[in-house]
Amino acid sequence: MAGAQVGSRRRDLPTHAGVVPFRYGRRGDDPEFLVVEASRHPGEWVFPKGHIEEGETVEMAAAREAAEEAGVSGDLIDDLGLDTFAANGKLVRVRWHLLEVDSEHPSPERRRKRWLSRAAALAESRFPEQRALVERASAAIALRIDGAKR
């Protein structure tokens, strides 16, 4: 019975960690989102994500993936939820975090990257899940802006 409980808990745990990196635009309230070119599909733009390595927390993995894929670091300021999908016949569970970027360098993986407005990020998202992620990130940023104005 204990094995069944462990197994059911494992099915609920994330297999991957990802970040939605952002910075405030010129007006101070217009977020810009950083996307990287997918390693397996050149020309496809995605948010940094990858496997959670043994011994890592989800947050540690998210920060590592941001640094490795996009060359950015900053503060993980919000949990954006869990997305589950199938890829290459395997179930992938990604725990997403919102990353407020405070430092940017070239991508150590030499990936191309682009800063996009919210509208451009939505328009260029190939997958509905990525558009939903942009919307969740935008809502979380708007709450932070509203809270700072009070």
N, C-alpha and C positions, 0 to 999 in steps of 0.2 A: 504494500500500500504506500509506503514512503516513497518508493521509486516512482509511482504514478504522480505523486504530488510534486516531486522534483521535476519530472517531465513536463507537467502542465505549467509549472512556473517557468521552465526554460522556454516554452513556446510563447510566453508573454514578454520575455526579455528581448531587448534590442540586440540585433546582430551587428549593426552598423551605427555610427554616429556621424552627424552632419551639422553644418553651420550655414546660416544665411548671414553672410557678412554685410554690414551696412555702414555708411557714414552719412552725416548730415550734409545736405547740399549747400549751395551758396547762400540761400535765404535762411538757413539754420533750421528749417522745419520740413524740407523736402528730402526724404531719404533717397540715397542711391545704393543700389545693391551690386555686389561683386559676384560675377559668374566666371567660371573657368571652362576652358574647352575640355570636353570629355576625352579621356585617354583612349577609349576604344572606338569612339565615333567622332572623328574630327569634324568640326563645323557645328557640333551640337554643344550648347552652352548650358552648364549645370552648376549647382551649388556644391562646394566641397563636401565629400563624405567618404567614409571607408570603414573597413572592419574595425571592431573593437578588439584590441590585442589583449592577450592574457595578462592579468594584473592591472589593467587600466579601468578607470571609471569611465562612464559615458562622457563626462565632461572633459576628462584628460584626452580621450580619443578625439573628441570634437576639436579641441584646441590644436592637437597634433595634426589632424587632417587640414585644418585651416592654414597652418604654417607650411606643411609639406606641399599641398596642392596650389595654394594661392599666395604664399609668402606673406600672410597677414597674421597679426595677433591683436588681442584686445580683451575686452570683458564679455564673458557669456552672461547676458543680462536677462534672458527669458527662455523658458522651455516652450518650444513651439509644437510639441506633441510627437506622436509616433505614426509613421506611415508604413504600411505593409503592402508588399507587392511581390510578384514572382519575377525572377530574372534568371535566365539560363537554367530553368527547371528547379530553381531553389527559392525558398521563401526568404525574403529579405525584410527585416524590420529595422527601420531607421528612426532613431530618436534625434530630432532636430532641435538646435538651439540658435537663438539670435545672438550674433556676435557684433558688438560695437567696436569697429576697427580703430586702433590708435597707433598702429605701426604697419607700414607696408614696404615690402622688399620684392625683388624679382622672385618668381616661383622657383623653388629648388628643383621641382620636377620639369621645369622649363615649359610650363603650360602657358598658353595665351590666356589673358584675362581681360575682362571689360567691366567698367562701372556703368550701370544702367539706371535710368529713372524707373520709378514704379511702373509707369505706362509701358516703357520699353521692355522691362522684365516680364510683364504680363504678355505683351505681344509676341515676344521671342521665345516664350516657354513652349516647348514641344508637347509636354505632358500636362494633363489637367491637374495632377497632383502637385506639379511645380507651381502652377498658377495659384492653386489653393494655398501653397506655402508662402508665396509672395503676399497674398491677402492676409494670412495670419500674421506674418512679420509686420506688414504695414499697420495692422490694427494694434499690435503690441507697441510699435513705435509711437503711434498717435496717442495712446494712453500715457506714455512717458512724457510726450510733449505737453499734453493737457495738464498732467500732474505738475510739471515744472512751471507752468504759467500761473498756477494757483498760489 
